[in-house]
Amino acid sequence: MIKVSVTKQSNYAVDAISIKKKLVAFFSDHGIVSDAEVSVAIVGEAKMMDIGNKYLKDKKLHNVLSFTPTEVKDFIYPPDGTVHLGEIIVCYPQAVREAGLENVLTNEKVYELIEHGGLHLLGIHHKE
């Protein structure tokens, strides 16, 4: 079973249940068949800037970031046999702006960014 947890820094209008269902299907479609878990955080601009500065040493506002457990210093794997895929962090205000520019629904853009982060957790990266 794939466990997805969704946390929101604020009362952002995202459908957490839909995100969980889509992300479970996404990882299943990409071959994750064992017990696994992934966390999704929906955050504001200040928090995303803090995360980018802390982990990437940059001052850029990212729309999405993802981190595997091996990328986070001092991560301790619990002895539960679960595959810990990592964390996906989406900047909601940036997703809203991008959705407007692309003429798509905000929820669609948020999920697109989450899926992009999920690909990174699976080791699939885009070209720079």
Phi and psi in radians as a Rosetta constraint file:
Dihedral C 1 N 2 CA 2 C 2 CIRCULARHARMONIC -1.768 0.35
Dihedral N 2 CA 2 C 2 N 3 CIRCULARHARMONIC 2.152 0.35
Dihedral C 2 N 3 CA 3 C 3 CIRCULARHARMONIC -1.805 0.35
Dihedral N 3 CA 3 C 3 N 4 CIRCULARHARMONIC 2.234 0.35
Dihedral C 3 N 4 CA 4 C 4 CIRCULARHARMONIC -2.084 0.35
Dihedral N 4 CA 4 C 4 N 5 CIRCULARHARMONIC 2.202 0.35
Dihedral C 4 N 5 CA 5 C 5 CIRCULARHARMONIC -1.948 0.35
Dihedral N 5 CA 5 C 5 N 6 CIRCULARHARMONIC 2.389 0.35
Dihedral C 5 N 6 CA 6 C 6 CIRCULARHARMONIC -2.121 0.35
Dihedral N 6 CA 6 C 6 N 7 CIRCULARHARMONIC 2.181 0.35
Dihedral C 6 N 7 CA 7 C 7 CIRCULARHARMONIC -2.135 0.35
Dihedral N 7 CA 7 C 7 N 8 CIRCULARHARMONIC 2.548 0.35
Dihedral C 7 N 8 CA 8 C 8 CIRCULARHARMONIC -2.110 0.35
Dihedral N 8 CA 8 C 8 N 9 CIRCULARHARMONIC 2.289 0.35
Dihedral C 8 N 9 CA 9 C 9 CIRCULARHARMONIC -1.191 0.35
Dihedral N 9 CA 9 C 9 N 10 CIRCULARHARMONIC -0.530 0.35
Dihedral C 9 N 10 CA 10 C 10 CIRCULARHARMONIC -2.408 0.35
Dihedral N 10 CA 10 C 10 N 11 CIRCULARHARMONIC -3.044 0.35
Dihedral C 10 N 11 CA 11 C 11 CIRCULARHARMONIC -1.482 0.35
Dihedral N 11 CA 11 C 11 N 12 CIRCULARHARMONIC 0.977 0.35
Dihedral C 11 N 12 CA 12 C 12 CIRCULARHARMONIC -1.225 0.35
Dihedral N 12 CA 12 C 12 N 13 CIRCULARHARMONIC 2.502 0.35
Dihedral C 12 N 13 CA 13 C 13 CIRCULARHARMONIC -1.416 0.35
Dihedral N 13 CA 13 C 13 N 14 CIRCULARHARMONIC 1.212 0.35
Dihedral C 13 N 14 CA 14 C 14 CIRCULARHARMONIC -2.053 0.35
Dihedral N 14 CA 14 C 14 N 15 CIRCULARHARMONIC 2.574 0.35
Dihedral C 14 N 15 CA 15 C 15 CIRCULARHARMONIC -1.613 0.35
Dihedral N 15 CA 15 C 15 N 16 CIRCULARHARMONIC 1.629 0.35
Dihedral C 15 N 16 CA 16 C 16 CIRCULARHARMONIC -1.084 0.35
Dihedral N 16 CA 16 C 16 N 17 CIRCULARHARMONIC -0.651 0.35
Dihedral C 16 N 17 CA 17 C 17 CIRCULARHARMONIC -1.126 0.35
Dihedral N 17 CA 17 C 17 N 18 CIRCULARHARMONIC -0.765 0.35
Dihedral C 17 N 18 CA 18 C 18 CIRCULARHARMONIC -1.127 0.35
Dihedral N 18 CA 18 C 18 N 19 CIRCULARHARMONIC -0.731 0.35
Dihedral C 18 N 19 CA 19 C 19 CIRCULARHARMONIC -1.027 0.35
Dihedral N 19 CA 19 C 19 N 20 CIRCULARHARMONIC -0.791 0.35
Dihedral C 19 N 20 CA 20 C 20 CIRCULARHARMONIC -1.062 0.35
Dihedral N 20 CA 20 C 20 N 21 CIRCULARHARMONIC -0.838 0.35
Dihedral C 20 N 21 CA 21 C 21 CIRCULARHARMONIC -1.081 0.35
Dihedral N 21 CA 21 C 21 N 22 CIRCULARHARMONIC -0.808 0.35
Dihedral C 21 N 22 CA 22 C 22 CIRCULARHARMONIC -1.149 0.35
Dihedral N 22 CA 22 C 22 N 23 CIRCULARHARMONIC -0.665 0.35
Dihedral C 22 N 23 CA 23 C 23 CIRCULARHARMONIC -1.256 0.35
Dihedral N 23 CA 23 C 23 N 24 CIRCULARHARMONIC -0.632 0.35
Dihedral C 23 N 24 CA 24 C 24 CIRCULARHARMONIC -1.067 0.35
Dihedral N 24 CA 24 C 24 N 25 CIRCULARHARMONIC -0.807 0.35
Dihedral C 24 N 25 CA 25 C 25 CIRCULARHARMONIC -1.097 0.35
Dihedral N 25 CA 25 C 25 N 26 CIRCULARHARMONIC -0.734 0.35
Dihedral C 25 N 26 CA 26 C 26 CIRCULARHARMONIC -1.016 0.35
Dihedral N 26 CA 26 C 26 N 27 CIRCULARHARMONIC -0.893 0.35
Dihedral C 26 N 27 CA 27 C 27 CIRCULARHARMONIC -1.201 0.35
Dihedral N 27 CA 27 C 27 N 28 CIRCULARHARMONIC -0.643 0.35
Dihedral C 27 N 28 CA 28 C 28 CIRCULARHARMONIC -1.070 0.35
Dihedral N 28 CA 28 C 28 N 29 CIRCULARHARMONIC -0.775 0.35
Dihedral C 28 N 29 CA 29 C 29 CIRCULARHARMONIC -1.118 0.35
Dihedral N 29 CA 29 C 29 N 30 CIRCULARHARMONIC -0.401 0.35
Dihedral C 29 N 30 CA 30 C 30 CIRCULARHARMONIC -1.735 0.35
Dihedral N 30 CA 30 C 30 N 31 CIRCULARHARMONIC 0.327 0.35
Dihedral C 30 N 31 CA 31 C 31 CIRCULARHARMONIC 1.603 0.35
Dihedral N 31 CA 31 C 31 N 32 CIRCULARHARMONIC 0.112 0.35
Dihedral C 31 N 32 CA 32 C 32 CIRCULARHARMONIC -1.446 0.35
Dihedral N 32 CA 32 C 32 N 33 CIRCULARHARMONIC 1.866 0.35
Dihedral C 32 N 33 CA 33 C 33 CIRCULARHARMONIC -2.034 0.35
Dihedral N 33 CA 33 C 33 N 34 CIRCULARHARMONIC -0.211 0.35
Dihedral C 33 N 34 CA 34 C 34 CIRCULARHARMONIC -1.584 0.35
Dihedral N 34 CA 34 C 34 N 35 CIRCULARHARMONIC 3.051 0.35
Dihedral C 34 N 35 CA 35 C 35 CIRCULARHARMONIC -1.063 0.35
Dihedral N 35 CA 35 C 35 N 36 CIRCULARHARMONIC 2.244 0.35
Dihedral C 35 N 36 CA 36 C 36 CIRCULARHARMONIC -2.589 0.35
Dihedral N 36 CA 36 C 36 N 37 CIRCULARHARMONIC 2.802 0.35
Dihedral C 36 N 37 CA 37 C 37 CIRCULARHARMONIC -2.507 0.35
Dihedral N 37 CA 37 C 37 N 38 CIRCULARHARMONIC 2.619 0.35
Dihedral C 37 N 38 CA 38 C 38 CIRCULARHARMONIC -2.520 0.35
Dihedral N 38 CA 38 C 38 N 39 CIRCULARHARMONIC 2.545 0.35
Dihedral C 38 N 39 CA 39 C 39 CIRCULARHARMONIC -1.974 0.35
Dihedral N 39 CA 39 C 39 N 40 CIRCULARHARMONIC 2.469 0.35
Dihedral C 39 N 40 CA 40 C 40 CIRCULARHARMONIC -2.136 0.35
Dihedral N 40 CA 40 C 40 N 41 CIRCULARHARMONIC 2.265 0.35
Dihedral C 40 N 41 CA 41 C 41 CIRCULARHARMONIC -2.099 0.35
Dihedral N 41 CA 41 C 41 N 42 CIRCULARHARMONIC 2.296 0.35
Dihedral C 41 N 42 CA 42 C 42 CIRCULARHARMONIC -1.857 0.35
Dihedral N 42 CA 42 C 42 N 43 CIRCULARHARMONIC 2.012 0.35
Dihedral C 42 N 43 CA 43 C 43 CIRCULARHARMONIC -2.224 0.35
Dihedral N 43 CA 43 C 43 N 44 CIRCULARHARMONIC 2.969 0.35
Dihedral C 43 N 44 CA 44 C 44 CIRCULARHARMONIC -1.571 0.35
Dihedral N 44 CA 44 C 44 N 45 CIRCULARHARMONIC -3.133 0.35
Dihedral C 44 N 45 CA 45 C 45 CIRCULARHARMONIC -1.131 0.35
Dihedral N 45 CA 45 C 45 N 46 CIRCULARHARMONIC -0.775 0.35
Dihedral C 45 N 46 CA 46 C 46 CIRCULARHARMONIC -1.077 0.35
Dihedral N 46 CA 46 C 46 N 47 CIRCULARHARMONIC -0.764 0.35
Dihedral C 46 N 47 CA 47 C 47 CIRCULARHARMONIC -1.132 0.35
Dihedral N 47 CA 47 C 47 N 48 CIRCULARHARMONIC -0.743 0.35
Dihedral C 47 N 48 CA 48 C 48 CIRCULARHARMONIC -1.130 0.35
Dihedral N 48 CA 48 C 48 N 49 CIRCULARHARMONIC -0.681 0.35
Dihedral C 48 N 49 CA 49 C 49 CIRCULARHARMONIC -1.087 0.35
Dihedral N 49 CA 49 C 49 N 50 CIRCULARHARMONIC -0.735 0.35
Dihedral C 49 N 50 CA 50 C 50 CIRCULARHARMONIC -1.065 0.35
Dihedral N 50 CA 50 C 50 N 51 CIRCULARHARMONIC -0.771 0.35
Dihedral C 50 N 51 CA 51 C 51 CIRCULARHARMONIC -1.139 0.35
Dihedral N 51 CA 51 C 51 N 52 CIRCULARHARMONIC -0.795 0.35
Dihedral C 51 N 52 CA 52 C 52 CIRCULARHARMONIC -1.057 0.35
Dihedral N 52 CA 52 C 52 N 53 CIRCULARHARMONIC -0.735 0.35
Dihedral C 52 N 53 CA 53 C 53 CIRCULARHARMONIC -1.149 0.35
Dihedral N 53 CA 53 C 53 N 54 CIRCULARHARMONIC -0.751 0.35
Dihedral C 53 N 54 CA 54 C 54 CIRCULARHARMONIC -1.209 0.35
Dihedral N 54 CA 54 C 54 N 55 CIRCULARHARMONIC -0.827 0.35
Dihedral C 54 N 55 CA 55 C 55 CIRCULARHARMONIC -1.695 0.35
Dihedral N 55 CA 55 C 55 N 56 CIRCULARHARMONIC -0.489 0.35
Dihedral C 55 N 56 CA 56 C 56 CIRCULARHARMONIC -1.899 0.35
Dihedral N 56 CA 56 C 56 N 57 CIRCULARHARMONIC -0.131 0.35
Dihedral C 56 N 57 CA 57 C 57 CIRCULARHARMONIC 1.013 0.35
Dihedral N 57 CA 57 C 57 N 58 CIRCULARHARMONIC 0.675 0.35
Dihedral C 57 N 58 CA 58 C 58 CIRCULARHARMONIC -2.260 0.35
Dihedral N 58 CA 58 C 58 N 59 CIRCULARHARMONIC 2.974 0.35
Dihedral C 58 N 59 CA 59 C 59 CIRCULARHARMONIC -2.075 0.35
Dihedral N 59 CA 59 C 59 N 60 CIRCULARHARMONIC 0.637 0.35
Dihedral C 59 N 60 CA 60 C 60 CIRCULARHARMONIC -1.777 0.35
Dihedral N 60 CA 60 C 60 N 61 CIRCULARHARMONIC 2.462 0.35
Dihedral C 60 N 61 CA 61 C 61 CIRCULARHARMONIC -1.467 0.35
Dihedral N 61 CA 61 C 61 N 62 CIRCULARHARMONIC 1.913 0.35
Dihedral C 61 N 62 CA 62 C 62 CIRCULARHARMONIC -1.551 0.35
Dihedral N 62 CA 62 C 62 N 63 CIRCULARHARMONIC 2.559 0.35
Dihedral C 62 N 63 CA 63 C 63 CIRCULARHARMONIC -1.426 0.35
Dihedral N 63 CA 63 C 63 N 64 CIRCULARHARMONIC -0.571 0.35
Dihedral C 63 N 64 CA 64 C 64 CIRCULARHARMONIC -2.614 0.35
Dihedral N 64 CA 64 C 64 N 65 CIRCULARHARMONIC 2.502 0.35
Dihedral C 64 N 65 CA 65 C 65 CIRCULARHARMONIC -2.324 0.35
Dihedral N 65 CA 65 C 65 N 66 CIRCULARHARMONIC 2.628 0.35
Dihedral C 65 N 66 CA 66 C 66 CIRCULARHARMONIC -2.434 0.35
Dihedral N 66 CA 66 C 66 N 67 CIRCULARHARMONIC 2.559 0.35
Dihedral C 66 N 67 CA 67 C 67 CIRCULARHARMONIC -2.389 0.35
Dihedral N 67 CA 67 C 67 N 68 CIRCULARHARMONIC 2.218 0.35
Dihedral C 67 N 68 CA 68 C 68 CIRCULARHARMONIC -1.432 0.35
Dihedral N 68 CA 68 C 68 N 69 CIRCULARHARMONIC 2.815 0.35
Dihedral C 68 N 69 CA 69 C 69 CIRCULARHARMONIC -0.998 0.35
Dihedral N 69 CA 69 C 69 N 70 CIRCULARHARMONIC -0.528 0.35
Dihedral C 69 N 70 CA 70 C 70 CIRCULARHARMONIC -1.264 0.35
Dihedral N 70 CA 70 C 70 N 71 CIRCULARHARMONIC -0.305 0.35
Dihedral C 70 N 71 CA 71 C 71 CIRCULARHARMONIC -1.514 0.35
Dihedral N 71 CA 71 C 71 N 72 CIRCULARHARMONIC -0.201 0.35
Dihedral C 71 N 72 CA 72 C 72 CIRCULARHARMONIC -1.822 0.35
Dihedral N 72 CA 72 C 72 N 73 CIRCULARHARMONIC 2.090 0.35
Dihedral C 72 N 73 CA 73 C 73 CIRCULARHARMONIC -1.038 0.35
Dihedral N 73 CA 73 C 73 N 74 CIRCULARHARMONIC 2.414 0.35
Dihedral C 73 N 74 CA 74 C 74 CIRCULARHARMONIC 1.174 0.35
Dihedral N 74 CA 74 C 74 N 75 CIRCULARHARMONIC 0.421 0.35
Dihedral C 74 N 75 CA 75 C 75 CIRCULARHARMONIC -1.189 0.35
Dihedral N 75 CA 75 C 75 N 76 CIRCULARHARMONIC 2.328 0.35
Dihedral C 75 N 76 CA 76 C 76 CIRCULARHARMONIC -1.941 0.35
Dihedral N 76 CA 76 C 76 N 77 CIRCULARHARMONIC 2.114 0.35
Dihedral C 76 N 77 CA 77 C 77 CIRCULARHARMONIC -1.361 0.35
Dihedral N 77 CA 77 C 77 N 78 CIRCULARHARMONIC 2.125 0.35
Dihedral C 77 N 78 CA 78 C 78 CIRCULARHARMONIC -1.203 0.35
Dihedral N 78 CA 78 C 78 N 79 CIRCULARHARMONIC 2.584 0.35
Dihedral C 78 N 79 CA 79 C 79 CIRCULARHARMONIC -1.457 0.35
Dihedral N 79 CA 79 C 79 N 80 CIRCULARHARMONIC 0.954 0.35
Dihedral C 79 N 80 CA 80 C 80 CIRCULARHARMONIC -1.943 0.35
Dihedral N 80 CA 80 C 80 N 81 CIRCULARHARMONIC 0.032 0.35
Dihedral C 80 N 81 CA 81 C 81 CIRCULARHARMONIC 1.327 0.35
Dihedral N 81 CA 81 C 81 N 82 CIRCULARHARMONIC 0.113 0.35
Dihedral C 81 N 82 CA 82 C 82 CIRCULARHARMONIC -1.565 0.35
Dihedral N 82 CA 82 C 82 N 83 CIRCULARHARMONIC 2.421 0.35
Dihedral C 82 N 83 CA 83 C 83 CIRCULARHARMONIC -1.417 0.35
Dihedral N 83 CA 83 C 83 N 84 CIRCULARHARMONIC 2.042 0.35
Dihedral C 83 N 84 CA 84 C 84 CIRCULARHARMONIC -1.624 0.35
Dihedral N 84 CA 84 C 84 N 85 CIRCULARHARMONIC 1.793 0.35
Dihedral C 84 N 85 CA 85 C 85 CIRCULARHARMONIC -1.272 0.35
Dihedral N 85 CA 85 C 85 N 86 CIRCULARHARMONIC -0.653 0.35
Dihedral C 85 N 86 CA 86 C 86 CIRCULARHARMONIC 2.338 0.35
Dihedral N 86 CA 86 C 86 N 87 CIRCULARHARMONIC -2.724 0.35
Dihedral C 86 N 87 CA 87 C 87 CIRCULARHARMONIC -2.287 0.35
Dihedral N 87 CA 87 C 87 N 88 CIRCULARHARMONIC 2.439 0.35
Dihedral C 87 N 88 CA 88 C 88 CIRCULARHARMONIC -2.013 0.35
Dihedral N 88 CA 88 C 88 N 89 CIRCULARHARMONIC 2.264 0.35
Dihedral C 88 N 89 CA 89 C 89 CIRCULARHARMONIC -2.138 0.35
Dihedral N 89 CA 89 C 89 N 90 CIRCULARHARMONIC 2.173 0.35
Dihedral C 89 N 90 CA 90 C 90 CIRCULARHARMONIC -2.005 0.35
Dihedral N 90 CA 90 C 90 N 91 CIRCULARHARMONIC 2.334 0.35
Dihedral C 90 N 91 CA 91 C 91 CIRCULARHARMONIC -1.525 0.35
Dihedral N 91 CA 91 C 91 N 92 CIRCULARHARMONIC 1.823 0.35
Dihedral C 91 N 92 CA 92 C 92 CIRCULARHARMONIC -1.067 0.35
Dihedral N 92 CA 92 C 92 N 93 CIRCULARHARMONIC -0.835 0.35
Dihedral C 92 N 93 CA 93 C 93 CIRCULARHARMONIC -1.036 0.35
Dihedral N 93 CA 93 C 93 N 94 CIRCULARHARMONIC -0.622 0.35
Dihedral C 93 N 94 CA 94 C 94 CIRCULARHARMONIC -1.213 0.35
Dihedral N 94 CA 94 C 94 N 95 CIRCULARHARMONIC -0.670 0.35
Dihedral C 94 N 95 CA 95 C 95 CIRCULARHARMONIC -1.111 0.35
Dihedral N 95 CA 95 C 95 N 96 CIRCULARHARMONIC -0.681 0.35
Dihedral C 95 N 96 CA 96 C 96 CIRCULARHARMONIC -1.088 0.35
Dihedral N 96 CA 96 C 96 N 97 CIRCULARHARMONIC -0.793 0.35
Dihedral C 96 N 97 CA 97 C 97 CIRCULARHARMONIC -1.067 0.35
Dihedral N 97 CA 97 C 97 N 98 CIRCULARHARMONIC -0.820 0.35
Dihedral C 97 N 98 CA 98 C 98 CIRCULARHARMONIC -1.138 0.35
Dihedral N 98 CA 98 C 98 N 99 CIRCULARHARMONIC -0.666 0.35
Dihedral C 98 N 99 CA 99 C 99 CIRCULARHARMONIC -1.061 0.35
Dihedral N 99 CA 99 C 99 N 100 CIRCULARHARMONIC -0.731 0.35
Dihedral C 99 N 100 CA 100 C 100 CIRCULARHARMONIC -1.105 0.35
Dihedral N 100 CA 100 C 100 N 101 CIRCULARHARMONIC -0.759 0.35
Dihedral C 100 N 101 CA 101 C 101 CIRCULARHARMONIC -1.151 0.35
Dihedral N 101 CA 101 C 101 N 102 CIRCULARHARMONIC -0.588 0.35
Dihedral C 101 N 102 CA 102 C 102 CIRCULARHARMONIC -1.624 0.35
Dihedral N 102 CA 102 C 102 N 103 CIRCULARHARMONIC -0.050 0.35
Dihedral C 102 N 103 CA 103 C 103 CIRCULARHARMONIC 1.006 0.35
Dihedral N 103 CA 103 C 103 N 104 CIRCULARHARMONIC 0.806 0.35
Dihedral C 103 N 104 CA 104 C 104 CIRCULARHARMONIC -2.196 0.35
Dihedral N 104 CA 104 C 104 N 105 CIRCULARHARMONIC 2.834 0.35
Dihedral C 104 N 105 CA 105 C 105 CIRCULARHARMONIC -1.172 0.35
Dihedral N 105 CA 105 C 105 N 106 CIRCULARHARMONIC 2.544 0.35
Dihedral C 105 N 106 CA 106 C 106 CIRCULARHARMONIC -1.023 0.35
Dihedral N 106 CA 106 C 106 N 107 CIRCULARHARMONIC -0.762 0.35
Dihedral C 106 N 107 CA 107 C 107 CIRCULARHARMONIC -1.051 0.35
Dihedral N 107 CA 107 C 107 N 108 CIRCULARHARMONIC -0.641 0.35
Dihedral C 107 N 108 CA 108 C 108 CIRCULARHARMONIC -1.127 0.35
Dihedral N 108 CA 108 C 108 N 109 CIRCULARHARMONIC -0.745 0.35
Dihedral C 108 N 109 CA 109 C 109 CIRCULARHARMONIC -1.157 0.35
Dihedral N 109 CA 109 C 109 N 110 CIRCULARHARMONIC -0.747 0.35
Dihedral C 109 N 110 CA 110 C 110 CIRCULARHARMONIC -1.031 0.35
Dihedral N 110 CA 110 C 110 N 111 CIRCULARHARMONIC -0.790 0.35
Dihedral C 110 N 111 CA 111 C 111 CIRCULARHARMONIC -1.167 0.35
Dihedral N 111 CA 111 C 111 N 112 CIRCULARHARMONIC -0.656 0.35
Dihedral C 111 N 112 CA 112 C 112 CIRCULARHARMONIC -1.014 0.35
Dihedral N 112 CA 112 C 112 N 113 CIRCULARHARMONIC -0.758 0.35
Dihedral C 112 N 113 CA 113 C 113 CIRCULARHARMONIC -1.167 0.35
Dihedral N 113 CA 113 C 113 N 114 CIRCULARHARMONIC -0.685 0.35
Dihedral C 113 N 114 CA 114 C 114 CIRCULARHARMONIC -1.109 0.35
Dihedral N 114 CA 114 C 114 N 115 CIRCULARHARMONIC -0.754 0.35
Dihedral C 114 N 115 CA 115 C 115 CIRCULARHARMONIC -1.094 0.35
Dihedral N 115 CA 115 C 115 N 116 CIRCULARHARMONIC -0.715 0.35
Dihedral C 115 N 116 CA 116 C 116 CIRCULARHARMONIC -1.023 0.35
Dihedral N 116 CA 116 C 116 N 117 CIRCULARHARMONIC -0.795 0.35
Dihedral C 116 N 117 CA 117 C 117 CIRCULARHARMONIC -1.096 0.35
Dihedral N 117 CA 117 C 117 N 118 CIRCULARHARMONIC -0.662 0.35
Dihedral C 117 N 118 CA 118 C 118 CIRCULARHARMONIC -1.073 0.35
Dihedral N 118 CA 118 C 118 N 119 CIRCULARHARMONIC -0.685 0.35
Dihedral C 118 N 119 CA 119 C 119 CIRCULARHARMONIC -1.062 0.35
Dihedral N 119 CA 119 C 119 N 120 CIRCULARHARMONIC -0.709 0.35
Dihedral C 119 N 120 CA 120 C 120 CIRCULARHARMONIC -1.103 0.35
Dihedral N 120 CA 120 C 120 N 121 CIRCULARHARMONIC -0.701 0.35
Dihedral C 120 N 121 CA 121 C 121 CIRCULARHARMONIC -1.100 0.35
Dihedral N 121 CA 121 C 121 N 122 CIRCULARHARMONIC -0.482 0.35
Dihedral C 121 N 122 CA 122 C 122 CIRCULARHARMONIC -1.514 0.35
Dihedral N 122 CA 122 C 122 N 123 CIRCULARHARMONIC 0.011 0.35
Dihedral C 122 N 123 CA 123 C 123 CIRCULARHARMONIC 1.523 0.35
Dihedral N 123 CA 123 C 123 N 124 CIRCULARHARMONIC 0.216 0.35
Dihedral C 123 N 124 CA 124 C 124 CIRCULARHARMONIC -1.718 0.35
Dihedral N 124 CA 124 C 124 N 125 CIRCULARHARMONIC 1.973 0.35
Dihedral C 124 N 125 CA 125 C 125 CIRCULARHARMONIC -2.083 0.35
Dihedral N 125 CA 125 C 125 N 126 CIRCULARHARMONIC 2.654 0.35
Dihedral C 125 N 126 CA 126 C 126 CIRCULARHARMONIC -1.524 0.35
Dihedral N 126 CA 126 C 126 N 127 CIRCULARHARMONIC 2.890 0.35
Dihedral C 126 N 127 CA 127 C 127 CIRCULARHARMONIC -1.379 0.35
Dihedral N 127 CA 127 C 127 N 128 CIRCULARHARMONIC 2.502 0.35
